[in-house]
Amino acid sequence: MPEELLSPKVDFVFKALFGQEHSKPMLISLLNAVLERTDDDLIIEVELLTPELGKQSLLAKGPVLDIRAKDQLARIFDIEIQCQWHTMFRERMVYYWAQIFGNQLRVGHDYDKLRPVLSIVFTDFKMFAEIDRYHTCWMWQEREAGVTLTDMGQIHFIELPKFTAEVSDVADPLEKWVFFLKEGDKMSPEIVEKWKDENYRKALEELERLSQDPAMRMEYDSRMRMHRDYYSGMALSYKEGLREGEEIGEKRGEERGKQEGLSILEAGLREAICSIAQQRFPRIRKTTLERLDLLNHDELQQLLKQIFDFEDVAAFRNSLPKA
């Protein structure tokens, strides 16, 4: 076993683990765990609808890293993992679900051709502060009666930080997969052997294999370094902003000065985002960049974290609030 395994929470590692033909049994196990399928309603077969990525494609900048599959009942699943929160994330998930659902029909098709679409997203950040549960399922229901409008859609969120069980307390299949995603880079074979399911054992073995691949390791280290550098830089910028605010505060009043320092930092964040966006998307409109003014300090920080993950200018624009 390598001294340090890759974390399965990183998007391209997650895709390599669950999105390949040889890993379909593990994907089926994961889906059944999320959907709490019983013996009479198990998913037993899936067809991958997203292409199996070779190593070079998997490591390329901007690949599609969600996993799309169809089961034996023709239900469509879209599975992904997100480590970084960004503005309008909930709206993004609804939009992606709607795209997949709407793209099923072609000219002349009847609505009976529509099949259910279930989106499943694992997040390494908390989304719903008002809900303690780490797994939530969102559907279309009447507000008071609780009657379901249609069973054609579900969006599942699994918030990894909310799952705090120790390994000795992990019991059901979903808890085991969530524990694996959180702690897979530190897990030992002895743990998965106690779970008595070959899918967890194969997942750890596959993670070990991927961790020994020099190209995977190089890309992984590069991303981890980028994240560390970003957070270090942001912490330094934040301290510098507060320092400038305190200096202004000596002249204009402490509270007002700190607020001006925060404004200076926000202006710097907007300038950095504008610069990167213009380099990545040369034809981006001025009106799109002006929408950055609608974001607060925390939202600007989050947007700067994930700006390199946008595939095109439309994805960047859709992450911004409406003017």
N, C-alpha and C positions, 0 to 999 in steps of 0.2 A: 504494500500500500504506500502511495506517496506520502511524504511527511505532512503535506497540507493539501486537502482536497479542494476542488473548485466549489463555490457555493451554488447550489441548485436554484437560488433565488435570482441569479443573474439571467437576464432574458435569453441570451444565446445558449447558455448551458441548459436552461429549462427546455428550450426547443430541441436541443440535441438529445436530451433525456427522453422526452415524451413524444416528439414529433417525427420519428423515423419509423420505417416499416417494421424493423426488428423490435421496436419498443411498443408496438400496439397493445400487447397484453398489459403493460404497465399503464398505458393511457386508459384502457377499459377499466382497470381497477380503480384508477383515480376518478373517472366519471361516475362509476357506481357508488363510490364513497361520497362524492359531493351530492349526488342525487338521492342518496340513502335508499338505493334499490334493494329489494328483497329477492329471495330466491325465485319468486314467480314473475319478477319484472326486471331481471338483470339485463344489462347490455351485454351481449355475447359476441358482437362482431362490429367492427368499425372500418370504414373506408376513409383514408386520409384524402382530404380535398385540397390541402395545400401541398405544394411539391416538396418532396424530400430533398433537403438541401445538402449538397456536398460541403466538405469542410471549408473550401474557399468562399463559397456563397454564404455559408453560415457566419463567417467571420467578416464578410464585407460590410462596409458602412451602408446603413439604410436598408437591410433586408427585412422582409415581412416576417416577424418573429411570433405571430400568433399561430395557433394550431387549429385548423378547421377539419372537422370530421363528420361523417354521417353513419348512424347506426343501422341495425337491421330493420328498424321501423321507419327509416328515411328521415329521422329527426336530425337536425343539423346542430353541431356544437362548435362554438368558437371559444378557445381557451388561451389565456395569456397570463403573464405575470408582469407586474409593474413595481419597480422599486422606488420610483420618484413620483410624488404627487405633482400635478400641474393644474393650472387654471382651467375650469370648465371640464374637469375629468368626468364627472357624472354625465354631463351632456354628451361628451365624446363617446361614452359607452353606449348610450341610447342611440346616438347617430349611427355607430357601427352596427348595432343590432338591426336597426331599421334598414340599413344598406343591404345586409345579408338577406333579411326577410323579403325586401322588395325585389331584389335581383333574381328571385326564384322564377318569376313569371316572365314569359315571352309573349310577343304579340299573338293573340288568338287563344291563349291559355285561359282556362276557367279558374276560379278561386279555389276549387277543390284540389288543385295541384299544389297549393301551399302546404308546407310541412312546418312543424314547430321549430323555432330557432332558440337555442339556449346558450347564452353567453356566460362564461365563467371566468372571473378575473381574480387572481391572487394579488394582494397589495402588501407591500412592505411598509405601509404607513396606515394610520387610522383615518377612516373616512367619516364614520358616523359617531360623533362624540356622545350622542344621546342614546346610543344602543350599546349595551355591554357585550352582546353575543359577537363572536368573531365571524360567524357565518350567517349571512342574511340572503334571502331570496325575494326578489322584487317582481311582482306580477301586476296584471291589469284587473283591478277589482273595484266594485262600487264602494264608495267611501263609507257609508253607514251600514249597509246590509252585508258587506263582505262577500257579495256574490261575484264570481269570476266572470269577466266579460268574455275571455277566450283563453284557451290553454296553448295558444300559438307562441307565446313568448315568456321567457324568464331571464332575469339577469341575476346571477349569483356573485356576491362579493365575499371573499375570504380574506379577512384582515389579519395578517400574520402577527403583528405586535400584540393583538388582543389575546392570542393563544399563549398562555403562560404555564401550562401543565408540565410537570416534571415527567421524565421518561417512565418512572414507576407508575404514574397515574394514567398514562396513555392507554386507551382501551379500544375505541371503535375505529373502523378503517380510515375515516377522514382525519381523526386525530393523529393517526400514525403517519399519514401522508403530509399533514401540516407540520408535524414534528420533523419529518425528514427534510422538508423544504427549508425549515428554519435552521436545523442543526446538522444537515447532511454533511457539511464540510468537516464536522468534528465527530461523526458517528463511527462506531466500531462494528465489525461484523457480528459480534456477540449480541448487540442490541436487536438487529433485524432477525437474527436466528430465533430469538425469543418470541417474535411476532408470528412465527409459523405461517408465513405466506411467501412463496417464492418471488412474488413481484417486488416486495421490498428488498429482498436479497439481490435480485437482478438489478434493481435501481442503484443500489450501492456499488455493485460490481461495475456497472456502466459508468457511474460517476468516477470510480477509481481509474477506469480505462481512459476516460476523457481527460482526467487530471494528469495523466502521463503523456498526453499528446503535446509536443513542443509548441505547435501553432496555437492550440487552444490556451495553453498556459501563457503564452506571450500576449495574446489578446486580452485575456483575463487580467493579467498583471497591469497592462496598459490602462484598462478601464478603472481598476481599483486605484491606480496612481492618479488618474484624472479626477476621480471623485475626492480623493484625499486632498489633492492640490486645490480643488475648487472650494472645499469646506474651509481649508486653511486660509485661502485668499479671502473668502467671504467674512470669516471671523476677523481677519486683519482689517478689512475695509470697514466692517461694522465698528470696530474699536476706533479706527481713524475718524469715522464719521462722528462718533460720540465725543472724541477728543476735540474736534473742530467745533462741535456744538457747545462744549463746555467753555472753550475759549471765547466764543461769541457770547455765551451766557454771562461771562464776567462783565461784559459791556452792556448787555441788553436785558439781563435778567435770566436766571438759571433755566427755568422751565421753557421760556421762549427760545433760549439758545439751543437747548437739546433738540427741540422740535426742528429748528433750522438745520442742525447737524443731520438729523434724520432725512430732511428734505434734500440735503446735499448728496447723501448716500443714495436716495431714490433716483435722483437725477443721474448719478453715475451708473446705476443699474440700467436705467432706460437707455442711456448712451451706449453702453456695452451691448445690450440686446439689439438695438438699432444697427450697430456696426456689424454684428455677426449676421443678423438677418439680411442685410444688404449684400454681404459677401456670399451668403448661401443662396439667396434668391434675388438676383440682380434686378428683376422686373417687379419687385414688390412695390405696391402702391403706398404713397405717402399717407393716404387715409387709413391704411392698415396700421402703419406705425404710430399714427396719432392715437389709436385705441390703447396704446401702452399707458397713456395718461390716466386711464380708468382703473389701473391696477395699483394696489397698495404695496407697501414694502415687502411683506411676506410673499405676496403673489409674484412680485418681480423676481424675488430670490428663487422661487420654485421654477419660474419660466426660464431663467438663465441656466438652471440645472439641466433642463431637458431640451433646450433649443436644438442641440445637435441630433436629437432623435427624430425630428420631423422629417418625413419623406419628401415633402414639397411645400410650396408656399400656402396651398389650400389647407394643409394640416396645421400649419402655424397660425393662419388666420382663424381657423375654427377654434383654436385654443383661447382666443381673446374674447372678452365680453363685447356685446354689440354696442355700437356707438349710440 
